[in-house]
Amino acid sequence: MNDSALKSFCTWARTELIKGVEAQMVRYGITEPALAPVGSETVNGLPLSPAEIEQRDELLRMQAEVGHEALRDRAAYTWFNRIVAIRFMDACGWLPSRMRMLSRADGSHGSEAVENALDVEITTADTDRIAELKMAGLDEPLWRYLFVAQCEELADCLPGVFERVGGAMELLLPQGLMMADSVAGKLNAVLTDEDWREGVTVLGWMYQYYNADVKDEFFKSKRKAAAADIAPATQLFTPEWIVRYMVENSLGRLWMLNNPGSSLRERMEYYIEPDAEHEDFIRISSPEEITLCDPACGSGHILVYAFELLFHMYEERGYREREIPELILTKNLVGMEIDSRAAQIAELTLAMCAREHDRRFFRRGVRADVTVLSSIPLGEDELPGNKKLAEELSHLGEIGSLLNPSEDEIDELKAAAASCSEDLFASATKTKLESAAAICEKLSRRFTCTVANPPYMGSSSFNPFMSKWIKKNYPDVKSDLCTCFIERGFNLVEDKGYAAMVTMQSWMFLGSFEKMRAKVIDNKTIVSMAHLGPRAFDAIGGEVVNVTADVIYNQHSDAEGTYVRLVDINGSEAKGLKLVEAIQNPDCGWFYRRNADTFKQVPGTSIAYWASDGLLSAMADGVKLSSFGRTSKGIITGKNDKFIRLWWECAVGTIGFSSSSVSDLFSGRKWHPCTKGGSYRKWFGNLDSVIDWSNNGHSVFESASREGNHAQDYSDELKFKPAISWSAITSSIPSFRYASNCLSEHAGMCLFVPEDKIGYMLSLLNSSVSKEYFSLIAPTLNVNAGDVDKFPVLLSCFNLVDGLFKESRGLSKTDWDSFETSWDFKRHPLV
């Protein structure tokens, strides 16, 4: 399968289908405003049949309810889903009619059903109408009729994808879909029968690629995420090997702990054997007792692989092949999703998995348990006494499975529904309340395993409701949706069950997630972690998303967890191969075992599994650097382009190069040297900026107040004192420098210690020990004051180190002063 060609096709097909649907909407007068009123028998001079009148009226009602663009886009993806679903069944030979609808018998472009129309058996089709169109040689109308009839027939067995909307969507089926340059024609050029038969994951990739342009547009806009933005902005199809790793080490682990001799082990390439001293586990006597939920299931990739493992569990216990699919879909697997289109694909993929093992599956009326979490608009008067729950349900399409309703709230919904009268208006309210109660009951369930690749979205993109609601309900993890889902995953899984998720690696290190880490270490157990780092998802191209795949046991245990470090491996496929290598050879050098209690020795409780025993001991026994001095976050002007210059842009006489105390800020000199970060450089240098801080920043704060900017100062007693400066944003490895007679700007934070200790502390911060320390607690591009404050200090060899510091600083200063960018430049050393 050519991934780039498939992506190009899907993004093109979306645009093409939207144009085709829009043309149909204009043709039938479904515009804003409508070209003809409800019930019109003629539109644009086009006479409508009674069925078309009814269909058009239904579409006008839907348009009034959801809006013109939403209806258009829904129609476009509805037909896209149906086209790819039928083409998949074409390739597999699973259409009830036994005739290919979107290809010929040899897989080439065309329609076997049209060519053999008189022999087609579709229960919802009128054979006389088929014969009439065939005899007239009207291939396009014949194909449209057969295609719609096939969709209608499939609605009985696959209602998620082929849902009936009163037949209304039939009016919006674009024209010319079977032409060689149409959506169906180009689809056949991109994917062969062999590509379709490789597995249902192709449907998941098509779901992601279809909305790629929508996702890109959202992030370029930098707007707050509206309800309609969240699904396309956060969708990310999970690579097969990551799915397998999570499912095998949660669902597979549970089975193997219950059945140590199971042959399932031979199928699980990414499974990590538990140690002899492993965690306790849920006892199961039958695969029917296992439940697995994906609370943000997308197109169902995780559920599909879980289906595969569960199938082999049932098979191992002697169940008949044809009865297993129904058991899995009705007893074992649960999916939840806010995007109805993704849910359609998830239900379709699971149905295709079932059909592979049960040729009569389409006749059994069995549906996968995939729930669309759509908003249920409830007014305060419809749920009196619980404004909070009514508001949450009204925004359910945004918060999705993060909603964790209580039993009392579910009872309240049921009671409110039961109290509704039988009049017309109360009936509508009752329907909503009953639907809300059913959804909340689903959300309140608990499972033996929860596995997900949850949505990633930082709090800066939250809309006002989301921001307020997340802060209130997930206060310890409010910075990103993915960390909210980690916490929610523990609510969804039973005690001694497993929560496996792909998340941003930031939860392992950042101070904003310290409380969360403490809870995990104290109350849960990290069973396994694949630390993937960047480039784990090739499908997102240039986006650098640092992630980790975690399997967490929902109870505290003293057992050691396993960790595989893949952050330095480039590319998704390469990371997968290295993961397998580590599992097969734990002595490879990137496989670790740690008891999570060890992380309590690390400042901020960072998940520093790769730290050496020596460094862990130093962090436990050392004295924090903050005990020897103070860090400063420095000045913020709120408008650097106005108040900060390079020193050579200013008249030398206006710069206070030799200022030594805050009183010099009132000397009449406008500009003063300041540390402002800069590139990687140790010991001395990166001193080329000056700041307008005359009268101790009076003009800066006056400007900030006038223009509504944020300005910040720091302690007067620290200004111009000797200090250790560093760049708040680094390229990778932090570097520290000596500075004096300077102010500290926010990008060039400073540490102030007694002058007799500066040499030792600066040498320590520039050492290889420092490099390892910051890789543990600040592995991002930012080194903040808190990270430096926590640095562990062991005083030794003080005089020797101080002498080496002076030599290093002297060499670095000589180098810095040899260039004209230094204000102490005299001449180039080569002149």
JOQUIBEL-V275759 format. One line per field, one symbol per residue. ss: DSSP state (A for helix, B for strand, O for the rest). psi: psi as a letter, one per 30 degrees, with the letter a starting at -180 (. if undefined). Layout:
# JOQUIBEL-V275759
ss: ???
psi: ???
This chain:
# JOQUIBEL-V275759
ss: OOAAAAAAAAAAAAAAAAAAAAAAAAAOOOOOOOOOOOOOOBBOOBBOOAAAAAAAAAAAAAAAAAOAAAAAAAAAAAAAAAAAAAAAAAAAOOOOOOOOOOBOOOOOBOOAAAAOAAAOOOOOOOAAAAAAAAAOOOAAAAAAAAAAAAAAAAOOOOOOOOOOOOOAAAAAOOOOOOOOOOAAAAAAAAOOAAAAAOOOAAAAAAAAAAOAAAAAAAAAAOOOBOAAAAAAAAOOOOOAAAAAAAAAOOAAAAAAAAOOOOAAAAAOOOOOOOOOOOOOOOOOOOAAAOOBBBOOOOOOAAAAAAAAAAAAAAAAOOOOAAAAAAAAAAAABBBBBOOAAAAAAAAAAAAAAAAAAOOOAAAOOOOOBBBBOOOOOOOOOOOOOOAAAAAAAAOAAAAAAAOOOOAAAAAAAAAAAAOOOOOAAAAAAAAAAAAAAAAAAAAOOOBBBBBBOOOOOBAAABOAAAAAAAAAAOOOOOOBAAAAAAAAAAAABBBBBBBBBBBBAAAAOOAAAAAAAAAAAAAOBBBBBBBBBOOOOAAAOOOOOOBBBBBBBOOOOOOOBBBBBOOOOOOAAAAAAAAAAAAAOAAAOOBBBBOAAAAAAOAAAOOOOOOOAAAAAAAAAOBBAAAOBBBBOOBBOOOAAAABBBAAAOOAAABOOOOOOAAAAAOOOOBBBBBOOOOOOOBBOOOOBBBBOAAAOAAAAAAAAAAOOOOBOOOAAAOOOOBBBBOOBOOOOOOBBBBOOOBBBAAAOBBBBOAAAAAAAAAAAOOAAAAAAAAAAOOOOBOOAAAAAOOBBOOOOAAAAAAAAAAAAAAAAAAAAOOOOOOOOOOOOOO
psi: kjeeeeeeeeeeeeeeeeeeeeeeeeeggiljlkfklkgkfkkhgjkkleeeeeeeeeeeeeeeefleeeeeeeeefeeeeeeeeeeefeefhgkefgkkegllfgflkajeeefhefgkjkfgkjeeeeeeeeffgieeeeeeeeeeeeeeeffefifeehkkhggefefgjllgfglegaeeefeffekleeeefflffeeeeeeeeegeeeeeeeeefglkjleffeefffkjkkkeeeeeeeeegdeeeeeeefifgkffeffjfgkjklleillllkkkfkfffkkkkjfifbggeeeeeeeeeeefeeeegglkeffeeeeefffekkkkkfjeeeeeeeeeeeeeeefffjfgefffgkklijkkilkjjkleffikfieeeeeeefgefefbgfkikleeeeeeeeeeeffkagleeeeeeeeeeeeeeeeeeefflllfkkklilkkklfffkleeeeeeeeefhefgffkeeeefeeeeeefklkgakjklklkffffekffgeeeeeeeeefakjekkjjeblhfjffgbfkjjjlkjkjkkhlklgkklkkkjgfgkkkeeeeeeeeeeeefifgffgklkkkffefffkkghkiifgkleeeeeefeflkkffffaklkfakkffiefefklkefflkefgkifgkflffffgffkekkkkkhbaljklekahigllkjhkhhgeeeeeeeeegglklkllkeffkglklkllkekleeklkklkklhlljlefillkjlkeffeeeeeeefglfeeeeeffefigagkjleeeeefkkkjklheeeeeeeeeeeeeeeeeeefglffkfgkelkff.
